[in-house]
Amino acid sequence: MTFYSGYLPWDPDKMYDQQTWGTSICSEPEGVTIARQEMLFFSDHADKRELAPDQLLSLYSVLRAYTDADRLTVLFALYQLTRHDFDSFVSMENIVRAAGLDERTIRDAFLHLPVHCKRLEDSSIGYRIEASNMHLPALLMLFMPFY
């Protein structure tokens, strides 16, 4: 067993479940590790470079799309409805029900979110988060307050 900076803050002989574990964050010059609920995050600081101004602006533009409560509600509703099957597309009615928002608000949110739509076999339109962006809700949950 390897000890992180000479200290292991848990009993390695004990089994832990989600309710016992909670959140663990360790940030040191070598890197960052976060364990929270079902998520693990690792970042190596060995070769980190400063972000250029255009990269910061790009990051700001991406994050800005997720600063609206209705957009987040739609994103997480789509995530909950489709996360178990990456081939699953859901109807607008299912999104309205899951998000608790009206169709117009959902369509407005779609303008800012990575949503993929396609015509289904019954000629209706189905929606889901673009497959390459299904990680976003999990990453955004890392910013939630710790309890």
N, CA, C and O of each residue as an XYZ file, in Angstrom:
588
protein
N       0.834     -1.167      0.000
C       0.000      0.000      0.000
C       0.884      1.236      0.000
O       1.834      1.330      0.777
N       0.567      2.186     -0.876
C       1.315      3.427     -0.967
C       0.602      4.498     -0.155
O      -0.613      4.658     -0.271
N       1.327      5.212      0.644
C       0.753      6.290      1.434
C       0.970      7.600      0.708
O       2.072      7.878      0.235
N      -0.072      8.403      0.616
C       0.004      9.686     -0.051
C       0.597     10.700      0.913
O      -0.022     11.021      1.928
N       1.762     11.198      0.620
C       2.480     12.145      1.472
C       2.661     11.612      2.885
O       2.626     12.378      3.848
N       2.855     10.313      3.015
C       3.177      9.717      4.302
C       2.005      9.500      5.228
O       2.211      9.134      6.385
N       0.769      9.711      4.767
C      -0.377      9.583      5.657
C      -1.552      8.972      4.898
O      -1.891      9.436      3.810
N      -2.158      7.967      5.442
C      -3.346      7.352      4.864
C      -4.513      7.670      5.789
O      -4.565      7.146      6.902
N      -5.470      8.528      5.354
C      -6.509      9.017      6.266
C      -7.693      8.069      6.471
O      -8.753      8.509      6.915
N      -7.538      6.782      6.158
C      -8.604      5.806      6.409
C      -7.980      4.487      6.791
O      -6.781      4.273      6.614
N      -8.802      3.610      7.313
C      -8.348      2.289      7.727
C      -8.335      1.376      6.499
O      -9.407      1.057      5.987
N      -7.179      0.944      6.006
C      -7.118      0.131      4.789
C      -7.717     -1.264      4.958
O      -7.960     -1.947      3.963
N      -7.958     -1.696      6.182
C      -8.532     -3.016      6.415
C     -10.052     -2.985      6.540
O     -10.674     -4.030      6.731
N     -10.650     -1.821      6.437
C     -12.088     -1.671      6.595
C     -12.746     -1.444      5.235
O     -12.194     -0.751      4.381
N     -13.926     -2.031      5.039
C     -14.693     -1.821      3.807
C     -15.606     -0.614      4.007
O     -16.281     -0.503      5.030
N     -15.625      0.285      3.029
C     -16.442      1.491      3.111
C     -17.482      1.478      2.006
O     -17.210      1.014      0.898
N     -18.689      1.992      2.304
C     -19.701      2.160      1.272
C     -19.868      3.657      1.005
O     -19.193      4.482      1.621
N     -20.774      4.002      0.079
C     -20.940      5.404     -0.311
C     -21.364      6.282      0.863
O     -20.887      7.409      0.993
N     -22.249      5.783      1.714
C     -22.731      6.588      2.824
C     -21.616      6.855      3.836
O     -21.580      7.926      4.442
N     -20.717      5.908      4.024
C     -19.626      6.068      4.974
C     -18.544      6.978      4.416
O     -17.992      7.812      5.132
N     -18.246      6.813      3.139
C     -17.095      7.485      2.561
C     -17.307      8.985      2.406
O     -16.465      9.765      2.852
N     -18.401      9.412      1.791
C     -18.629     10.844      1.584
C     -17.708     11.408      0.528
O     -17.666     10.913     -0.598
N     -16.963     12.451      0.891
C     -16.101     13.152     -0.050
C     -14.673     13.175      0.477
O     -14.435     13.410      1.662
N     -13.734     12.926     -0.421
C     -12.321     13.004     -0.073
C     -11.614     13.819     -1.143
O     -11.683     13.499     -2.330
N     -10.940     14.866     -0.717
C     -10.189     15.709     -1.651
C      -8.781     15.876     -1.107
O      -8.580     16.229      0.055
N      -7.820     15.614     -1.968
C      -6.432     15.812     -1.581
C      -5.762     16.631     -2.684
O      -5.666     16.192     -3.830
N      -5.309     17.813     -2.322
C      -4.667     18.708     -3.282
C      -3.255     19.011     -2.795
O      -3.061     19.573     -1.717
N      -2.288     18.634     -3.599
C      -0.880     18.832     -3.253
C      -0.131     19.279     -4.506
O      -0.686     19.222     -5.603
N       1.102     19.716     -4.364
C       1.852     20.177     -5.546
C       1.940     19.129     -6.658
O       2.017     19.485     -7.834
N       1.930     17.847     -6.300
C       2.037     16.787     -7.322
C       0.747     16.601     -8.106
O       0.783     16.165     -9.256
N      -0.398     16.926     -7.499
C      -1.659     16.730     -8.189
C      -2.844     16.794     -7.257
O      -2.714     17.119     -6.077
N      -4.001     16.479     -7.804
C      -5.258     16.525     -7.070
C      -5.981     15.199     -7.256
O      -5.998     14.641     -8.353
N      -6.578     14.697     -6.174
C      -7.477     13.550     -6.269
C      -8.769     13.920     -5.558
O      -8.755     14.537     -4.493
N      -9.884     13.534     -6.161
C     -11.193     13.753     -5.561
C     -11.977     12.453     -5.685
O     -12.069     11.876     -6.768
N     -12.534     12.003     -4.584
C     -13.478     10.878     -4.574
C     -14.761     11.420     -3.975
O     -14.779     11.910     -2.845
N     -15.825     11.326     -4.739
C     -17.112     11.847     -4.281
C     -18.223     11.029     -4.888
O     -18.318     10.915     -6.110
N     -19.063     10.460     -4.052
C     -20.148      9.591     -4.481
C     -19.571      8.524     -5.412
O     -18.700      7.759     -4.996
N     -20.031      8.457     -6.647
C     -19.529      7.437     -7.571
C     -18.440      7.971     -8.487
O     -18.123      7.343     -9.497
N     -17.860      9.124     -8.151
C     -16.907      9.768     -9.048
C     -15.496      9.754     -8.484
O     -15.283      9.884     -7.279
N     -14.541      9.594     -9.386
C     -13.129      9.730     -9.057
C     -12.519     10.707    -10.048
O     -12.797     10.641    -11.246
N     -11.697     11.604     -9.553
C     -11.042     12.589    -10.406
C      -9.571     12.618    -10.030
O      -9.220     12.703     -8.854
N      -8.715     12.546    -11.044
C      -7.270     12.616    -10.848
C      -6.708     13.697    -11.760
O      -7.085     13.784    -12.928
N      -5.819     14.509    -11.238
C      -5.151     15.520    -12.044
C      -3.677     15.538    -11.662
O      -3.328     15.642    -10.486
N      -2.827     15.435    -12.661
C      -1.385     15.448    -12.454
C      -0.872     16.859    -12.709
O      -1.092     17.411    -13.788
N      -0.202     17.440    -11.748
C       0.317     18.799    -11.902
C       1.748     18.847    -12.434
O       2.357     19.916    -12.474
N       2.287     17.702    -12.841
C       3.693     17.632    -13.239
C       4.021     18.563    -14.410
O       5.089     19.174    -14.423
N       3.122     18.680    -15.389
C       3.442     19.446    -16.584
C       2.339     20.448    -16.907
O       1.969     20.608    -18.070
N       1.821     21.109    -15.906
C       0.754     22.082    -16.138
C       1.336     23.412    -16.570
O       2.268     23.935    -15.959
N       0.763     23.946    -17.636
C       1.177     25.238    -18.143
C       0.055     26.250    -17.879
O      -1.110     25.881    -17.731
N       0.425     27.508    -17.825
C      -0.578     28.552    -17.664
C      -1.470     28.583    -18.896
O      -1.020     28.322    -20.012
N      -2.734     28.905    -18.679
C      -3.651     29.040    -19.805
C      -3.455     30.395    -20.462
O      -3.301     31.411    -19.785
N      -3.463     30.400    -21.771
C      -3.365     31.643    -22.528
C      -4.714     32.367    -22.436
O      -5.733     31.732    -22.164
N      -4.732     33.683    -22.658
C      -5.995     34.434    -22.578
C      -7.096     33.866    -23.471
O      -8.257     33.842    -23.061
N      -6.767     33.414    -24.670
C      -7.801     32.860    -25.544
C      -8.334     31.526    -24.995
O      -9.499     31.195    -25.213
N      -7.496     30.762    -24.291
C      -7.958     29.524    -23.669
C      -8.882     29.814    -22.493
O      -9.872     29.111    -22.287
N      -8.557     30.855    -21.717
C      -9.435     31.252    -20.614
C     -10.788     31.734    -21.139
O     -11.827     31.420    -20.558
N     -10.776     32.483    -22.219
C     -12.019     32.952    -22.821
C     -12.843     31.770    -23.329
O     -14.064     31.752    -23.172
N     -12.189     30.795    -23.929
C     -12.881     29.595    -24.398
C     -13.506     28.824    -23.228
O     -14.647     28.369    -23.314
N     -12.752     28.686    -22.144
C     -13.272     28.017    -20.955
C     -14.469     28.778    -20.398
O     -15.477     28.168    -20.040
N     -14.370     30.084    -20.322
C     -15.476     30.915    -19.850
C     -16.719     30.695    -20.714
O     -17.822     30.558    -20.185
N     -16.553     30.660    -22.016
C     -17.676     30.466    -22.933
C     -18.357     29.126    -22.710
O     -19.583     29.032    -22.754
N     -17.567     28.096    -22.472
C     -18.132     26.767    -22.222
C     -18.891     26.764    -20.898
O     -20.028     26.298    -20.832
N     -18.268     27.279    -19.854
C     -18.892     27.259    -18.525
C     -20.137     28.137    -18.461
O     -21.080     27.815    -17.739
N     -20.154     29.221    -19.191
C     -21.295     30.148    -19.167
C     -22.596     29.449    -19.561
O     -23.663     29.810    -19.063
N     -22.522     28.468    -20.437
C     -23.718     27.744    -20.862
C     -24.385     27.017    -19.699
O     -25.574     26.704    -19.761
N     -23.623     26.747    -18.637
C     -24.148     25.963    -17.516
C     -24.439     26.827    -16.290
O     -24.598     26.297    -15.191
N     -24.511     28.143    -16.458
C     -24.772     29.021    -15.322
C     -26.243     29.390    -15.194
O     -26.600     30.176    -14.317
N     -27.089     28.853    -16.030
C     -28.514     29.118    -15.991
C     -29.224     27.923    -15.352
O     -28.994     26.781    -15.751
N     -30.076     28.178    -14.372
C     -30.739     27.091    -13.637
C     -31.615     26.229    -14.545
O     -31.642     25.009    -14.385
N     -32.325     26.830    -15.488
C     -33.169     26.045    -16.391
C     -32.325     25.140    -17.284
O     -32.690     23.990    -17.528
N     -31.202     25.656    -17.769
C     -30.317     24.828    -18.605
C     -29.773     23.643    -17.814
O     -29.741     22.519    -18.315
N     -29.348     23.896    -16.581
C     -28.863     22.790    -15.745
C     -29.963     21.781    -15.476
O     -29.718     20.574    -15.481
N     -31.171     22.266    -15.242
C     -32.302     21.366    -14.998
C     -32.533     20.470    -16.208
O     -32.739     19.266    -16.057
N     -32.500     21.042    -17.394
C     -32.686     20.262    -18.622
C     -31.529     19.288    -18.819
O     -31.749     18.119    -19.135
N     -30.304     19.759    -18.637
C     -29.133     18.889    -18.792
C     -29.225     17.673    -17.876
O     -29.015     16.543    -18.319
N     -29.537     17.898    -16.602
C     -29.588     16.789    -15.658
C     -30.810     15.904    -15.871
O     -30.753     14.707    -15.588
N     -31.908     16.460    -16.361
C     -33.065     15.629    -16.712
C     -32.695     14.687    -17.862
O     -32.986     13.492    -17.808
N     -32.058     15.225    -18.895
C     -31.609     14.380    -20.015
C     -30.612     13.327    -19.553
O     -30.656     12.178    -19.992
N     -29.722     13.729    -18.670
C     -28.717     12.803    -18.139
C     -29.391     11.650    -17.398
O     -29.067     10.483    -17.622
N     -30.328     11.985    -16.518
C     -31.018     10.938    -15.755
C     -31.824     10.016    -16.668
O     -31.911      8.816    -16.412
N     -32.400     10.554    -17.709
C     -33.243      9.760    -18.605
C     -32.442      8.869    -19.551
O     -32.957      7.854    -20.020
N     -31.187      9.232    -19.841
C     -30.455      8.512    -20.892
C     -29.112      7.936    -20.459
O     -28.451      7.278    -21.262
N     -28.693      8.158    -19.231
C     -27.333      7.760    -18.837
C     -27.104      6.261    -18.801
O     -25.958      5.816    -18.871
N     -28.145      5.485    -18.694
C     -27.970      4.032    -18.614
C     -27.889      3.359    -19.983
O     -27.559      2.177    -20.082
N     -28.189      4.114    -21.028
C     -28.171      3.545    -22.377
C     -27.784      4.640    -23.358
O     -28.580      5.537    -23.634
N     -26.571      4.576    -23.884
C     -26.083      5.624    -24.772
C     -26.756      5.599    -26.148
O     -26.482      6.464    -26.979
N     -27.619      4.633    -26.395
C     -28.397      4.609    -27.631
C     -29.818      5.115    -27.405
O     -30.625      5.138    -28.334
N     -30.124      5.516    -26.188
C     -31.474      5.928    -25.817
C     -31.717      7.392    -26.159
O     -30.888      8.257    -25.877
N     -32.862      7.653    -26.768
C     -33.339      9.003    -27.035
C     -34.708      9.122    -26.387
O     -35.486      8.168    -26.404
N     -35.009     10.271    -25.822
C     -36.270     10.441    -25.108
C     -37.109     11.536    -25.750
O     -36.589     12.443    -26.400
N     -38.409     11.433    -25.555
C     -39.339     12.388    -26.150
C     -39.346     13.702    -25.376
O     -38.904     13.767    -24.228
N     -39.847     14.730    -26.017
C     -39.995     16.024    -25.359
C     -40.921     15.884    -24.152
O     -40.688     16.511    -23.119
N     -41.958     15.077    -24.274
C     -42.885     14.885    -23.159
C     -42.174     14.313    -21.934
O     -42.454     14.722    -20.807
N     -41.258     13.373    -22.150
C     -40.506     12.809    -21.032
C     -39.583     13.846    -20.400
O     -39.403     13.863    -19.182
N     -39.005     14.703    -21.223
C     -38.119     15.741    -20.695
C     -38.931     16.763    -19.902
O     -38.511     17.183    -18.824
N     -40.089     17.165    -20.427
C     -40.977     18.100    -19.722
C     -41.330     17.548    -18.348
O     -41.280     18.264    -17.348
N     -41.686     16.271    -18.308
C     -42.065     15.631    -17.046
C     -40.868     15.544    -16.080
O     -41.001     15.848    -14.895
N     -39.716     15.132    -16.591
C     -38.534     14.956    -15.735
C     -37.981     16.294    -15.240
O     -37.544     16.400    -14.094
N     -38.001     17.307    -16.094
C     -37.428     18.610    -15.735
C     -38.417     19.496    -14.984
O     -38.018     20.389    -14.236
N     -39.701     19.245    -15.187
C     -40.700     20.104    -14.561
C     -40.738     21.488    -15.170
O     -41.123     22.455    -14.512
N     -40.335     21.584    -16.442
C     -40.330     22.854    -17.163
C     -41.215     22.738    -18.397
O     -41.500     21.633    -18.860
N     -41.649     23.871    -18.927
C     -42.469     23.826    -20.135
C     -41.586     23.601    -21.363
O     -40.369     23.783    -21.312
N     -42.218     23.205    -22.456
C     -41.489     22.850    -23.675
C     -40.684     24.017    -24.237
O     -39.570     23.815    -24.720
N     -41.217     25.219    -24.183
C     -40.493     26.384    -24.713
C     -39.191     26.613    -23.935
O     -38.151     26.880    -24.538
N     -39.242     26.512    -22.628
C     -38.044     26.698    -21.796
C     -37.002     25.631    -22.121
O     -35.804     25.913    -22.163
N     -37.466     24.411    -22.350
C     -36.554     23.320    -22.695
C     -35.919     23.573    -24.057
O     -34.712     23.395    -24.218
N     -36.708     23.980    -25.026
C     -36.158     24.264    -26.358
C     -35.158     25.426    -26.310
O     -34.145     25.405    -27.010
N     -35.443     26.432    -25.490
C     -34.486     27.537    -25.311
C     -33.178     27.011    -24.713
O     -32.095     27.417    -25.134
N     -33.280     26.107    -23.731
C     -32.076     25.527    -23.116
C     -31.279     24.728    -24.144
O     -30.048     24.749    -24.134
N     -31.985     24.023    -25.034
C     -31.311     23.224    -26.063
C     -30.364     24.069    -26.916
O     -29.364     23.555    -27.418
N     -30.664     25.348    -27.085
C     -29.817     26.223    -27.903
C     -28.420     26.381    -27.314
O     -27.488     26.758    -28.024
N     -28.266     26.098    -26.026
C     -26.992     26.309    -25.334
C     -26.347     25.014    -24.849
O     -25.248     25.039    -24.294
N     -27.015     23.892    -25.052
C     -26.529     22.616    -24.522
C     -26.133     21.670    -25.656
O     -26.636     21.787    -26.773
N     -25.231     20.733    -25.363
C     -24.824     19.751    -26.383
C     -25.872     18.640    -26.516
O     -25.696     17.534    -26.007
N     -26.958     18.962    -27.208
C     -28.074     18.029    -27.357
C     -28.079     17.453    -28.763
O     -27.913     18.172    -29.748
N     -28.271     16.152    -28.838
C     -28.377     15.442    -30.112
C     -29.830     15.018    -30.261
O     -30.419     14.469    -29.329
N     -30.401     15.267    -31.415
C     -31.770     14.817    -31.658
C     -31.789     13.971    -32.925
O     -30.952     14.129    -33.813
N     -32.759     13.074    -32.983
C     -32.926     12.262    -34.195
C     -34.374     11.815    -34.307
O     -35.102     11.735    -33.318
N     -34.771     11.526    -35.545
C     -36.117     11.028    -35.793
C     -36.157      9.553    -35.402
O     -35.320      8.756    -35.824
N     -37.138      9.218    -34.596
C     -37.291      7.848    -34.129
C     -38.168      7.046    -35.087
O     -38.761      7.604    -36.011
N     -38.246      5.751    -34.865
C     -39.008      4.871    -35.756
C     -40.477      5.259    -35.858
O     -41.104      5.051    -36.897
N     -41.031      5.825    -34.782
C     -42.442      6.232    -34.814
C     -42.621      7.642    -35.388
O     -43.697      8.225    -35.261
N     -41.571      8.198    -36.023
C     -41.542      9.526    -36.651
C     -41.483     10.679    -35.650
O     -41.481     11.839    -36.062
N     -41.436     10.398    -34.365
C     -41.275     11.471    -33.383
C     -39.789     11.838    -33.300
O     -38.935     11.151    -33.860
N     -39.504     12.918    -32.601
C     -38.126     13.351    -32.412
C     -37.681     12.937    -31.005
O     -38.394     13.160    -30.026
N     -36.497     12.334    -30.923
C     -35.929     11.943    -29.646
C     -34.699     12.791    -29.350
O     -34.036     13.280    -30.265
N     -34.404     12.959    -28.077
C     -33.308     13.824    -27.639
C     -32.414     13.107    -26.636
O     -32.854     12.215    -25.910
N     -31.167     13.511    -26.612
C     -30.216     13.046    -25.609
C     -29.020     14.003    -25.600
O     -28.865     14.817    -26.511
N     -28.187     13.904    -24.580
C     -26.940     14.661    -24.565
C     -26.017     14.019    -25.598
O     -25.950     12.793    -25.690
N     -25.310     14.832    -26.371
C     -24.348     14.272    -27.329
C     -23.419     13.324    -26.577
O     -22.959     13.634    -25.478
N     -23.152     12.186    -27.169
C     -22.372     11.137    -26.494
C     -21.026     11.645    -25.984
O     -20.594     11.264    -24.896
N     -20.363     12.497    -26.754
C     -19.048     12.992    -26.341
C     -19.126     13.980    -25.183
O     -18.094     14.435    -24.689
N     -20.336     14.315    -24.747
C     -20.521     15.253    -23.642
C     -21.246     14.634    -22.446
O     -21.628     15.351    -21.521
N     -21.438     13.328    -22.451
C     -22.145     12.672    -21.346
C     -21.380     12.766    -20.024
O     -21.953     12.514    -18.964
N     -20.117     13.120    -20.069
C     -19.335     13.269    -18.840
C     -19.610     14.596    -18.120
O     -19.286     14.731    -16.940
N     -20.193     15.558    -18.802
C     -20.354     16.891    -18.227
C     -21.169     16.926    -16.934
O     -20.739     17.581    -15.985
N     -22.324     16.256    -16.846
C     -23.048     16.307    -15.572
C     -22.216     15.791    -14.394
O     -22.262     16.370    -13.309
N     -21.463     14.717    -14.593
C     -20.631     14.198    -13.508
C     -19.564     15.218    -13.106
O     -19.315     15.412    -11.916
N     -18.942     15.860    -14.070
C     -17.940     16.878    -13.750
C     -18.567     18.068    -13.032
O     -17.994     18.588    -12.075
N     -19.736     18.501    -13.487
C     -20.396     19.628    -12.851
C     -20.778     19.305    -11.404
O     -20.781     20.194    -10.553
N     -21.096     18.056    -11.124
C     -21.452     17.674     -9.752
C     -20.272     17.811     -8.795
O     -20.470     17.909     -7.585
N     -19.058     17.819     -9.315
C     -17.900     18.022     -8.446
C     -17.898     19.413     -7.815
O     -17.235     19.625     -6.800
N     -18.632     20.368     -8.402
C     -18.677     21.729     -7.880
C     -19.747     21.923     -6.803
O     -19.847     22.998     -6.212
N     -20.536     20.893     -6.553
C     -21.585     21.018     -5.535
C     -20.966     21.190     -4.156
O     -19.882     20.668     -3.895
N     -21.646     21.920     -3.268
C     -21.118     22.074     -1.901
C     -20.974     20.721     -1.220
O     -21.715     19.784     -1.515
N     -20.029     20.630     -0.323
C     -19.761     19.380      0.377
C     -20.553     19.347      1.675
O     -20.552     20.304      2.448
N     -21.221     18.235      1.894
C     -22.025     18.082      3.118
C     -21.466     16.984      3.965
O     -22.000     16.698      5.037
